[in-house]
Amino acid sequence: MEQHEQFFNCPHCGQSISVLLDLSVPSQEYIEDCEICCRPIEIRYEVSADGEIVFEERRG
Ligand SMILES: [Zn+2]
């Protein structure tokens, strides 16, 4: 399983956190709780044909 650690700032508390993306799934959308403030973050990503990761996070 190919994984990628994506770093971003939590949209709630602003802390730098990371999530592990499972790149065997080319596009996903799910909710993950912030490891600092435990509030829900909507994670969305897409792997383009050339392998570039388009990542987006929002308040869940
Ligand atoms: Zn947070």
N, CA, C, O and the ligand as a Tripos MOL2 file, in Angstrom:
@<TRIPOS>MOLECULE
protein
  241   239    61     0     0
PROTEIN
NO_CHARGES

@<TRIPOS>ATOM
      1 N           0.8580   -1.2050    0.0000 N.3       1 MET1
      2 CA          0.0000    0.0000    0.0000 C.3       1 MET1
      3 C           0.8860    1.2450    0.0000 C.2       1 MET1
      4 O           1.7770    1.3960    0.8360 O.2       1 MET1
      5 N           0.6260    2.1030   -0.9310 N.am      2 GLU2
      6 CA          1.4100    3.3260   -1.0410 C.3       2 GLU2
      7 C           0.7930    4.4120   -0.1690 C.2       2 GLU2
      8 O          -0.3900    4.7270   -0.2960 O.2       2 GLU2
      9 N           1.6120    4.9820    0.7220 N.am      3 GLN3
     10 CA          1.0990    6.0190    1.6020 C.3       3 GLN3
     11 C           1.9220    7.2870    1.4800 C.2       3 GLN3
     12 O           3.1080    7.2570    1.1530 O.2       3 GLN3
     13 N           1.2680    8.3910    1.7470 N.am      4 HIS4
     14 CA          1.9370    9.6860    1.6760 C.3       4 HIS4
     15 C           1.5460   10.4920    2.9080 C.2       4 HIS4
     16 O           0.3640   10.6140    3.2290 O.2       4 HIS4
     17 N           2.5420   11.0400    3.5950 N.am      5 GLU5
     18 CA          2.2410   11.8650    4.7590 C.3       5 GLU5
     19 C           2.0690   13.3120    4.3010 C.2       5 GLU5
     20 O           3.0030   13.9430    3.8050 O.2       5 GLU5
     21 N           0.8630   13.8120    4.4810 N.am      6 GLN6
     22 CA          0.5330   15.1660    4.0350 C.3       6 GLN6
     23 C           0.4660   16.0940    5.2410 C.2       6 GLN6
     24 O          -0.2780   15.8470    6.1890 O.2       6 GLN6
     25 N           1.2540   17.1660    5.1900 N.am      7 PHE7
     26 CA          1.2450   18.1420    6.2800 C.3       7 PHE7
     27 C           0.3510   19.3160    5.9130 C.2       7 PHE7
     28 O           0.3280   19.7520    4.7620 O.2       7 PHE7
     29 N          -0.3850   19.8270    6.8970 N.am      8 PHE8
     30 CA         -1.2340   20.9820    6.6620 C.3       8 PHE8
     31 C          -1.5560   21.6120    8.0090 C.2       8 PHE8
     32 O          -1.2570   21.0410    9.0580 O.2       8 PHE8
     33 N          -2.1650   22.7860    7.9760 N.am      9 ASN9
     34 CA         -2.5700   23.4530    9.2040 C.3       9 ASN9
     35 C          -4.0500   23.1850    9.4680 C.2       9 ASN9
     36 O          -4.8860   23.3120    8.5730 O.2       9 ASN9
     37 N          -4.3550   22.8170   10.6920 N.am     10 CYS10
     38 CA         -5.7360   22.5600   11.0850 C.3      10 CYS10
     39 C          -6.5740   23.8190   10.8690 C.2      10 CYS10
     40 O          -6.1830   24.8950   11.3200 O.2      10 CYS10
     41 N          -7.7260   23.7070   10.1830 N.am     11 PRO11
     42 CA         -8.5760   24.8860    9.9460 C.3      11 PRO11
     43 C          -9.2550   25.3850   11.2180 C.2      11 PRO11
     44 O          -9.8300   26.4730   11.2130 O.2      11 PRO11
     45 N          -9.2060   24.6300   12.2910 N.am     12 HIS12
     46 CA         -9.8110   25.0470   13.5570 C.3      12 HIS12
     47 C          -8.7990   25.7350   14.4660 C.2      12 HIS12
     48 O          -9.0010   26.8790   14.8730 O.2      12 HIS12
     49 N          -7.6960   25.0270   14.7870 N.am     13 CYS13
     50 CA         -6.7490   25.5450   15.7740 C.3      13 CYS13
     51 C          -5.4730   26.0860   15.1410 C.2      13 CYS13
     52 O          -4.6700   26.7140   15.8310 O.2      13 CYS13
     53 N          -5.2650   25.8560   13.8340 N.am     14 GLY14
     54 CA         -4.1160   26.4250   13.1420 C.3      14 GLY14
     55 C          -2.8070   25.6890   13.3640 C.2      14 GLY14
     56 O          -1.7750   26.0950   12.8290 O.2      14 GLY14
     57 N          -2.8280   24.6050   14.1480 N.am     15 GLN15
     58 CA         -1.6120   23.8430   14.3960 C.3      15 GLN15
     59 C          -1.2250   23.0310   13.1580 C.2      15 GLN15
     60 O          -2.0790   22.6070   12.3800 O.2      15 GLN15
     61 N           0.0780   22.8290   12.9990 N.am     16 SER16
     62 CA          0.5700   22.0070   11.9020 C.3      16 SER16
     63 C           0.4070   20.5370   12.2690 C.2      16 SER16
     64 O           0.9680   20.0680   13.2590 O.2      16 SER16
     65 N          -0.3630   19.8200   11.4650 N.am     17 ILE17
     66 CA         -0.5910   18.4000   11.7060 C.3      17 ILE17
     67 C          -0.4010   17.6480   10.4060 C.2      17 ILE17
     68 O          -0.1930   18.2640    9.3610 O.2      17 ILE17
     69 N          -0.4690   16.3390   10.4520 N.am     18 SER18
     70 CA         -0.3020   15.5520    9.2350 C.3      18 SER18
     71 C          -1.2990   14.4060    9.2230 C.2      18 SER18
     72 O          -1.7630   13.9450   10.2660 O.2      18 SER18
     73 N          -1.6110   13.9630    8.0220 N.am     19 VAL19
     74 CA         -2.4550   12.7810    7.8570 C.3      19 VAL19
     75 C          -1.7530   11.8480    6.8670 C.2      19 VAL19
     76 O          -0.9750   12.2870    6.0200 O.2      19 VAL19
     77 N          -2.0430   10.5720    6.9920 N.am     20 LEU20
     78 CA         -1.5120    9.6010    6.0450 C.3      20 LEU20
     79 C          -2.5530    9.3590    4.9670 C.2      20 LEU20
     80 O          -3.6740    8.9380    5.2510 O.2      20 LEU20
     81 N          -2.1660    9.6310    3.7190 N.am     21 LEU21
     82 CA         -3.0750    9.3900    2.6040 C.3      21 LEU21
     83 C          -2.7610    8.0250    2.0060 C.2      21 LEU21
     84 O          -1.5990    7.6840    1.7830 O.2      21 LEU21
     85 N          -3.7870    7.2650    1.7550 N.am     22 ASP22
     86 CA         -3.6380    5.9640    1.1030 C.3      22 ASP22
     87 C          -3.7720    6.1780   -0.4050 C.2      22 ASP22
     88 O          -4.8760    6.3180   -0.9310 O.2      22 ASP22
     89 N          -2.6250    6.2000   -1.0870 N.am     23 LEU23
     90 CA         -2.6270    6.5740   -2.5050 C.3      23 LEU23
     91 C          -3.0400    5.4310   -3.4310 C.2      23 LEU23
     92 O          -3.1020    5.6100   -4.6470 O.2      23 LEU23
     93 N          -3.3240    4.2520   -2.8570 N.am     24 SER24
     94 CA         -3.8600    3.1820   -3.6960 C.3      24 SER24
     95 C          -5.3020    3.5020   -4.0840 C.2      24 SER24
     96 O          -5.8630    2.8970   -4.9980 O.2      24 SER24
     97 N          -5.8900    4.4690   -3.3670 N.am     25 VAL25
     98 CA         -7.2050    4.9970   -3.7390 C.3      25 VAL25
     99 C          -6.9620    6.3670   -4.3620 C.2      25 VAL25
    100 O          -6.5170    7.2740   -3.6580 O.2      25 VAL25
    101 N          -7.2370    6.5550   -5.6540 N.am     26 PRO26
    102 CA         -6.8330    7.7770   -6.3560 C.3      26 PRO26
    103 C          -7.5790    9.0410   -5.9270 C.2      26 PRO26
    104 O          -7.1110   10.1470   -6.1990 O.2      26 PRO26
    105 N          -8.7150    8.9030   -5.2700 N.am     27 SER27
    106 CA         -9.4770   10.0670   -4.8680 C.3      27 SER27
    107 C         -10.3360    9.7030   -3.6690 C.2      27 SER27
    108 O         -11.0550    8.7050   -3.6920 O.2      27 SER27
    109 N         -10.2590   10.5120   -2.6230 N.am     28 GLN28
    110 CA        -11.0300   10.2090   -1.4150 C.3      28 GLN28
    111 C         -11.4950   11.4750   -0.7320 C.2      28 GLN28
    112 O         -10.9270   12.5520   -0.9170 O.2      28 GLN28
    113 N         -12.5450   11.3230    0.0630 N.am     29 GLU29
    114 CA        -13.0870   12.4090    0.8470 C.3      29 GLU29
    115 C         -13.5720   11.8030    2.1540 C.2      29 GLU29
    116 O         -14.3830   10.8770    2.1430 O.2      29 GLU29
    117 N         -13.0880   12.3130    3.2770 N.am     30 TYR30
    118 CA        -13.5000   11.7470    4.5560 C.3      30 TYR30
    119 C         -13.2440   12.7450    5.6690 C.2      30 TYR30
    120 O         -12.5980   13.7740    5.4710 O.2      30 TYR30
    121 N         -13.7560   12.4240    6.8280 N.am     31 ILE31
    122 CA        -13.6000   13.2840    8.0060 C.3      31 ILE31
    123 C         -12.5630   12.6690    8.9330 C.2      31 ILE31
    124 O         -12.6000   11.4740    9.2270 O.2      31 ILE31
    125 N         -11.6380   13.5060    9.3880 N.am     32 GLU32
    126 CA        -10.6530   13.0380   10.3600 C.3      32 GLU32
    127 C         -10.5690   14.0760   11.4740 C.2      32 GLU32
    128 O         -10.5940   15.2790   11.2150 O.2      32 GLU32
    129 N         -10.4700   13.5990   12.7240 N.am     33 ASP33
    130 CA        -10.3860   14.5290   13.8410 C.3      33 ASP33
    131 C          -8.9640   15.0460   13.9950 C.2      33 ASP33
    132 O          -8.0010   14.2900   13.8700 O.2      33 ASP33
    133 N          -8.8420   16.3430   14.2680 N.am     34 CYS34
    134 CA         -7.5380   16.9560   14.5150 C.3      34 CYS34
    135 C          -6.9000   16.3050   15.7400 C.2      34 CYS34
    136 O          -7.5550   16.1010   16.7630 O.2      34 CYS34
    137 N          -5.6060   15.9800   15.6190 N.am     35 GLU35
    138 CA         -4.9430   15.3300   16.7560 C.3      35 GLU35
    139 C          -4.6490   16.3080   17.8850 C.2      35 GLU35
    140 O          -4.3330   15.8800   18.9950 O.2      35 GLU35
    141 N          -4.7440   17.6090   17.6310 N.am     36 ILE36
    142 CA         -4.4970   18.6210   18.6640 C.3      36 ILE36
    143 C          -5.8030   19.0350   19.3480 C.2      36 ILE36
    144 O          -5.9230   18.9320   20.5690 O.2      36 ILE36
    145 N          -6.7850   19.5040   18.5590 N.am     37 CYS37
    146 CA         -8.0080   20.0390   19.1520 C.3      37 CYS37
    147 C          -9.1920   19.0770   19.0320 C.2      37 CYS37
    148 O         -10.2660   19.3510   19.5660 O.2      37 CYS37
    149 N          -9.0040   17.9540   18.3360 N.am     38 CYS38
    150 CA        -10.0210   16.8890   18.2330 C.3      38 CYS38
    151 C         -11.2900   17.3170   17.5010 C.2      38 CYS38
    152 O         -12.3150   16.6410   17.5850 O.2      38 CYS38
    153 N         -11.2220   18.4430   16.7810 N.am     39 ARG39
    154 CA        -12.3970   18.8330   16.0100 C.3      39 ARG39
    155 C         -12.3160   18.2180   14.6100 C.2      39 ARG39
    156 O         -11.2230   17.9530   14.1100 O.2      39 ARG39
    157 N         -13.4730   17.9910   13.9800 N.am     40 PRO40
    158 CA        -13.4690   17.2770   12.7060 C.3      40 PRO40
    159 C         -12.9710   18.1370   11.5330 C.2      40 PRO40
    160 O         -13.3340   19.3050   11.3950 O.2      40 PRO40
    161 N         -12.1420   17.5250   10.7110 N.am     41 ILE41
    162 CA        -11.6180   18.1910    9.5120 C.3      41 ILE41
    163 C         -12.0300   17.3540    8.3060 C.2      41 ILE41
    164 O         -11.8670   16.1330    8.2910 O.2      41 ILE41
    165 N         -12.5620   18.0310    7.3020 N.am     42 GLU42
    166 CA        -12.9180   17.3410    6.0840 C.3      42 GLU42
    167 C         -11.6810   17.2690    5.1850 C.2      42 GLU42
    168 O         -11.1440   18.2900    4.7550 O.2      42 GLU42
    169 N         -11.2500   16.0510    4.9170 N.am     43 ILE43
    170 CA        -10.0600   15.8050    4.1010 C.3      43 ILE43
    171 C         -10.5180   15.4150    2.7010 C.2      43 ILE43
    172 O         -11.4220   14.5960    2.5320 O.2      43 ILE43
    173 N          -9.8810   16.0150    1.7060 N.am     44 ARG44
    174 CA        -10.2040   15.6380    0.3400 C.3      44 ARG44
    175 C          -8.9060   15.6100   -0.4530 C.2      44 ARG44
    176 O          -8.1090   16.5440   -0.3690 O.2      44 ARG44
    177 N          -8.6890   14.5630   -1.2120 N.am     45 TYR45
    178 CA         -7.4980   14.5510   -2.0580 C.3      45 TYR45
    179 C          -7.7560   13.7890   -3.3520 C.2      45 TYR45
    180 O          -8.6940   13.0010   -3.4740 O.2      45 TYR45
    181 N          -6.8900   14.0600   -4.2940 N.am     46 GLU46
    182 CA         -7.0100   13.4550   -5.6040 C.3      46 GLU46
    183 C          -5.6010   13.2910   -6.1490 C.2      46 GLU46
    184 O          -4.7900   14.2110   -6.0440 O.2      46 GLU46
    185 N          -5.2990   12.1530   -6.7210 N.am     47 VAL47
    186 CA         -3.9920   11.9410   -7.3410 C.3      47 VAL47
    187 C          -4.1700   12.0640   -8.8510 C.2      47 VAL47
    188 O          -4.9180   11.3050   -9.4670 O.2      47 VAL47
    189 N          -3.4700   13.0310   -9.4320 N.am     48 SER48
    190 CA         -3.6190   13.2440  -10.8700 C.3      48 SER48
    191 C          -2.8320   12.1970  -11.6480 C.2      48 SER48
    192 O          -2.0710   11.4250  -11.0640 O.2      48 SER48
    193 N          -3.0140   12.1710  -12.9570 N.am     49 ALA49
    194 CA         -2.3990   11.1530  -13.8100 C.3      49 ALA49
    195 C          -0.8750   11.1730  -13.7200 C.2      49 ALA49
    196 O          -0.2410   10.1260  -13.8580 O.2      49 ALA49
    197 N          -0.2720   12.3450  -13.4890 N.am     50 ASP50
    198 CA          1.1870   12.4220  -13.3940 C.3      50 ASP50
    199 C           1.6750   12.2300  -11.9510 C.2      50 ASP50
    200 O           2.8430   12.4780  -11.6500 O.2      50 ASP50
    201 N           0.7760   11.7880  -11.0640 N.am     51 GLY51
    202 CA          1.1850   11.4540   -9.7100 C.3      51 GLY51
    203 C           1.1750   12.6110   -8.7360 C.2      51 GLY51
    204 O           1.5830   12.4580   -7.5840 O.2      51 GLY51
    205 N           0.7150   13.7650   -9.1810 N.am     52 GLU52
    206 CA          0.6680   14.9260   -8.2960 C.3      52 GLU52
    207 C          -0.5430   14.8310   -7.3670 C.2      52 GLU52
    208 O          -1.6340   14.4500   -7.7920 O.2      52 GLU52
    209 N          -0.3420   15.1800   -6.1050 N.am     53 ILE53
    210 CA         -1.4210   15.0950   -5.1370 C.3      53 ILE53
    211 C          -2.0850   16.4640   -4.9720 C.2      53 ILE53
    212 O          -1.4350   17.4520   -4.6300 O.2      53 ILE53
    213 N          -3.3850   16.4970   -5.2220 N.am     54 VAL54
    214 CA         -4.1580   17.7170   -4.9830 C.3      54 VAL54
    215 C          -4.8740   17.5200   -3.6590 C.2      54 VAL54
    216 O          -5.7570   16.6710   -3.5410 O.2      54 VAL54
    217 N          -4.4890   18.3130   -2.6560 N.am     55 PHE55
    218 CA         -4.9870   18.1110   -1.3040 C.3      55 PHE55
    219 C          -5.7710   19.3280   -0.8390 C.2      55 PHE55
    220 O          -5.4060   20.4670   -1.1310 O.2      55 PHE55
    221 N          -6.8480   19.0740   -0.1140 N.am     56 GLU56
    222 CA         -7.6890   20.1540    0.3710 C.3      56 GLU56
    223 C          -8.2350   19.7930    1.7460 C.2      56 GLU56
    224 O          -8.6690   18.6620    1.9650 O.2      56 GLU56
    225 N          -8.2160   20.7400    2.6660 N.am     57 GLU57
    226 CA         -8.8110   20.4780    3.9750 C.3      57 GLU57
    227 C          -9.7840   21.5980    4.3180 C.2      57 GLU57
    228 O          -9.5540   22.7640    4.0000 O.2      57 GLU57
    229 N         -10.8700   21.2190    4.9690 N.am     58 ARG58
    230 CA        -11.9010   22.1800    5.3590 C.3      58 ARG58
    231 C         -12.4160   21.8330    6.7320 C.2      58 ARG58
    232 O         -12.2040   20.7280    7.2310 O.2      58 ARG58
    233 N         -13.1080   22.8040    7.3510 N.am     59 ARG59
    234 CA        -13.7860   22.4950    8.6120 C.3      59 ARG59
    235 C         -14.8900   21.4930    8.3550 C.2      59 ARG59
    236 O         -15.7520   21.7180    7.5050 O.2      59 ARG59
    237 N         -14.8710   20.3970    9.0750 N.am     60 GLY60
    238 CA        -15.8640   19.3550    8.8410 C.3      60 GLY60
    239 C         -17.1690   19.6460    9.5390 C.2      60 GLY60
    240 O         -18.1110   18.8590    9.4390 O.2      60 GLY60
    241 ZN         -7.0260   21.4450   15.4330 Zn       61 ZN61
@<TRIPOS>BOND
     1     1     2 1
     2     2     3 1
     3     3     4 2
     4     3     5 am
     5     5     6 1
     6     6     7 1
     7     7     8 2
     8     7     9 am
     9     9    10 1
    10    10    11 1
    11    11    12 2
    12    11    13 am
    13    13    14 1
    14    14    15 1
    15    15    16 2
    16    15    17 am
    17    17    18 1
    18    18    19 1
    19    19    20 2
    20    19    21 am
    21    21    22 1
    22    22    23 1
    23    23    24 2
    24    23    25 am
    25    25    26 1
    26    26    27 1
    27    27    28 2
    28    27    29 am
    29    29    30 1
    30    30    31 1
    31    31    32 2
    32    31    33 am
    33    33    34 1
    34    34    35 1
    35    35    36 2
    36    35    37 am
    37    37    38 1
    38    38    39 1
    39    39    40 2
    40    39    41 am
    41    41    42 1
    42    42    43 1
    43    43    44 2
    44    43    45 am
    45    45    46 1
    46    46    47 1
    47    47    48 2
    48    47    49 am
    49    49    50 1
    50    50    51 1
    51    51    52 2
    52    51    53 am
    53    53    54 1
    54    54    55 1
    55    55    56 2
    56    55    57 am
    57    57    58 1
    58    58    59 1
    59    59    60 2
    60    59    61 am
    61    61    62 1
    62    62    63 1
    63    63    64 2
    64    63    65 am
    65    65    66 1
    66    66    67 1
    67    67    68 2
    68    67    69 am
    69    69    70 1
    70    70    71 1
    71    71    72 2
    72    71    73 am
    73    73    74 1
    74    74    75 1
    75    75    76 2
    76    75    77 am
    77    77    78 1
    78    78    79 1
    79    79    80 2
    80    79    81 am
    81    81    82 1
    82    82    83 1
    83    83    84 2
    84    83    85 am
    85    85    86 1
    86    86    87 1
    87    87    88 2
    88    87    89 am
    89    89    90 1
    90    90    91 1
    91    91    92 2
    92    91    93 am
    93    93    94 1
    94    94    95 1
    95    95    96 2
    96    95    97 am
    97    97    98 1
    98    98    99 1
    99    99   100 2
   100    99   101 am
   101   101   102 1
   102   102   103 1
   103   103   104 2
   104   103   105 am
   105   105   106 1
   106   106   107 1
   107   107   108 2
   108   107   109 am
   109   109   110 1
   110   110   111 1
   111   111   112 2
   112   111   113 am
   113   113   114 1
   114   114   115 1
   115   115   116 2
   116   115   117 am
   117   117   118 1
   118   118   119 1
   119   119   120 2
   120   119   121 am
   121   121   122 1
   122   122   123 1
   123   123   124 2
   124   123   125 am
   125   125   126 1
   126   126   127 1
   127   127   128 2
   128   127   129 am
   129   129   130 1
   130   130   131 1
   131   131   132 2
   132   131   133 am
   133   133   134 1
   134   134   135 1
   135   135   136 2
   136   135   137 am
   137   137   138 1
   138   138   139 1
   139   139   140 2
   140   139   141 am
   141   141   142 1
   142   142   143 1
   143   143   144 2
   144   143   145 am
   145   145   146 1
   146   146   147 1
   147   147   148 2
   148   147   149 am
   149   149   150 1
   150   150   151 1
   151   151   152 2
   152   151   153 am
   153   153   154 1
   154   154   155 1
   155   155   156 2
   156   155   157 am
   157   157   158 1
   158   158   159 1
   159   159   160 2
   160   159   161 am
   161   161   162 1
   162   162   163 1
   163   163   164 2
   164   163   165 am
   165   165   166 1
   166   166   167 1
   167   167   168 2
   168   167   169 am
   169   169   170 1
   170   170   171 1
   171   171   172 2
   172   171   173 am
   173   173   174 1
   174   174   175 1
   175   175   176 2
   176   175   177 am
   177   177   178 1
   178   178   179 1
   179   179   180 2
   180   179   181 am
   181   181   182 1
   182   182   183 1
   183   183   184 2
   184   183   185 am
   185   185   186 1
   186   186   187 1
   187   187   188 2
   188   187   189 am
   189   189   190 1
   190   190   191 1
   191   191   192 2
   192   191   193 am
   193   193   194 1
   194   194   195 1
   195   195   196 2
   196   195   197 am
   197   197   198 1
   198   198   199 1
   199   199   200 2
   200   199   201 am
   201   201   202 1
   202   202   203 1
   203   203   204 2
   204   203   205 am
   205   205   206 1
   206   206   207 1
   207   207   208 2
   208   207   209 am
   209   209   210 1
   210   210   211 1
   211   211   212 2
   212   211   213 am
   213   213   214 1
   214   214   215 1
   215   215   216 2
   216   215   217 am
   217   217   218 1
   218   218   219 1
   219   219   220 2
   220   219   221 am
   221   221   222 1
   222   222   223 1
   223   223   224 2
   224   223   225 am
   225   225   226 1
   226   226   227 1
   227   227   228 2
   228   227   229 am
   229   229   230 1
   230   230   231 1
   231   231   232 2
   232   231   233 am
   233   233   234 1
   234   234   235 1
   235   235   236 2
   236   235   237 am
   237   237   238 1
   238   238   239 1
   239   239   240 2
@<TRIPOS>SUBSTRUCTURE
     1 MET1         2 RESIDUE 1 A MET
     2 GLU2         6 RESIDUE 1 A GLU
     3 GLN3        10 RESIDUE 1 A GLN
     4 HIS4        14 RESIDUE 1 A HIS
     5 GLU5        18 RESIDUE 1 A GLU
     6 GLN6        22 RESIDUE 1 A GLN
     7 PHE7        26 RESIDUE 1 A PHE
     8 PHE8        30 RESIDUE 1 A PHE
     9 ASN9        34 RESIDUE 1 A ASN
    10 CYS10       38 RESIDUE 1 A CYS
    11 PRO11       42 RESIDUE 1 A PRO
    12 HIS12       46 RESIDUE 1 A HIS
    13 CYS13       50 RESIDUE 1 A CYS
    14 GLY14       54 RESIDUE 1 A GLY
    15 GLN15       58 RESIDUE 1 A GLN
    16 SER16       62 RESIDUE 1 A SER
    17 ILE17       66 RESIDUE 1 A ILE
    18 SER18       70 RESIDUE 1 A SER
    19 VAL19       74 RESIDUE 1 A VAL
    20 LEU20       78 RESIDUE 1 A LEU
    21 LEU21       82 RESIDUE 1 A LEU
    22 ASP22       86 RESIDUE 1 A ASP
    23 LEU23       90 RESIDUE 1 A LEU
    24 SER24       94 RESIDUE 1 A SER
    25 VAL25       98 RESIDUE 1 A VAL
    26 PRO26      102 RESIDUE 1 A PRO
    27 SER27      106 RESIDUE 1 A SER
    28 GLN28      110 RESIDUE 1 A GLN
    29 GLU29      114 RESIDUE 1 A GLU
    30 TYR30      118 RESIDUE 1 A TYR
    31 ILE31      122 RESIDUE 1 A ILE
    32 GLU32      126 RESIDUE 1 A GLU
    33 ASP33      130 RESIDUE 1 A ASP
    34 CYS34      134 RESIDUE 1 A CYS
    35 GLU35      138 RESIDUE 1 A GLU
    36 ILE36      142 RESIDUE 1 A ILE
    37 CYS37      146 RESIDUE 1 A CYS
    38 CYS38      150 RESIDUE 1 A CYS
    39 ARG39      154 RESIDUE 1 A ARG
    40 PRO40      158 RESIDUE 1 A PRO
    41 ILE41      162 RESIDUE 1 A ILE
    42 GLU42      166 RESIDUE 1 A GLU
    43 ILE43      170 RESIDUE 1 A ILE
    44 ARG44      174 RESIDUE 1 A ARG
    45 TYR45      178 RESIDUE 1 A TYR
    46 GLU46      182 RESIDUE 1 A GLU
    47 VAL47      186 RESIDUE 1 A VAL
    48 SER48      190 RESIDUE 1 A SER
    49 ALA49      194 RESIDUE 1 A ALA
    50 ASP50      198 RESIDUE 1 A ASP
    51 GLY51      202 RESIDUE 1 A GLY
    52 GLU52      206 RESIDUE 1 A GLU
    53 ILE53      210 RESIDUE 1 A ILE
    54 VAL54      214 RESIDUE 1 A VAL
    55 PHE55      218 RESIDUE 1 A PHE
    56 GLU56      222 RESIDUE 1 A GLU
    57 GLU57      226 RESIDUE 1 A GLU
    58 ARG58      230 RESIDUE 1 A ARG
    59 ARG59      234 RESIDUE 1 A ARG
    60 GLY60      238 RESIDUE 1 A GLY
    61 ZN61       241 GROUP 0 **** ****
